[in-house]
Amino acid sequence: MTTQLKSGHTAEPLSDEESARILKDFPGQVDGLVRVQPGGWILPTPYLEIADKIYDFKFHESDVVVMTHPKCGTTWTQEILWNMVHNPNIDSPAAEEAVNGRSPYLDNPMLKQFAELCPGANPADGIEIQRVAAMPGIRIFKTHLTFPLLPPDLLDTTKVVYVGRNPKDMCISYNHHYRISRTLDFQGDMDLFVDYLTNDELLYGPYWDHIKEGWKRRDHPGLYVLFFENLKADPMAEVRELDKFLDTDLTEEQMTKVIEHTSFDKMKARDAFFPMNEEMKKKIMNQEVVQKEGGFFRKGQVGDFKNKLTPAQESKIDAWTKMNAEGMGIEFKYSI
């Protein structure tokens, strides 16, 4: 069955053969996936319930949107921006709330889990959309959706920070995410995961098209393109640029405080990603993988792929990168 979206796209469930194969390798994806055309975007089926609401969403001039392909530094950027805007002196009690409580995930596909966290809300209306719409003041939130699936006037209405990351480290981080999340529950090895990645069959892919949609808009005054590797190498330089982009007018002392507060070690120690209790964490995260390899905040490094990928896996990603990135004028850093 084909679904027509307000964005002009159409969405169709994956074929029975694809669905059976994916469900075998990702048994947590019981809601299924759809492919959105043009673009071939892979999205969770529940997205169809909120697609038009997101496309029609009324952004405020003061809003700040963090847009990324998954595992490119989304949460880190959310935390930096939220503290720059709302907590530059690192003294706000609101900072104790989980990141995604203060900075919602607009297109969150985990509707069933959030229905448990937000009793009375109607998942079909998009729990996060409802929550964002009701938030006062400067709203900072994230999306993994690509530009074509969002309001066409987005960049003329508000500010967007697009975050990119080199595909090899993104792959390692995404593989970990797919294994700790019970709504995904990847059962294969890294060879199989790299196959899914380079065949553009993972959620929110195709990765390279996602990057291209952000990169080609880089000269728009409403967009700041940020790279994970640059933020890691020189956070102060990037925070200074973000300060100009956001018009936050922070002092050097405030920027230093924000950088220290949002360091990976401190964020990992707080471990406050979603607003949930320990029982809820056990429901949505594979505790065996968490205990062995870490939870949502794993390493946050540049170049960790060297410890995880075989030469053959690297070669496959290199070939995929060459095929897709040629002529883009973009070069990712693989070490700092």
Secondary structure, DSSP 4 states (H G I P E B T S, - for coil): --EE-TTS-EEEEPPHHHHHHHHHH-TT-TT-EEEEETTTEEEETTHHHHHHHHHT----TT-EEEEESTTSSHHHHHHHHHHHHH-TTS--GGGGS-HHHHS-BTT---HHHHHHHSTT--GGG-HHHHHHHH--SS-EEEE-S-GGGS-TTHHHHSEEEEEE--HHHHHHHHHHHHHHBTTT---S-HHHHHHHHHTT-STT--HHHHHHHHHTTTTSTTEEEEEHHHHHH-HHHHHHHHHHHHT----HHHHHHHHHHTSHHHHHHHT-SSS--HHHHHHHB-HHHHHHH-SSS----SSGGGGT--HHHHHHHHHHHHHHHTTS-----S--
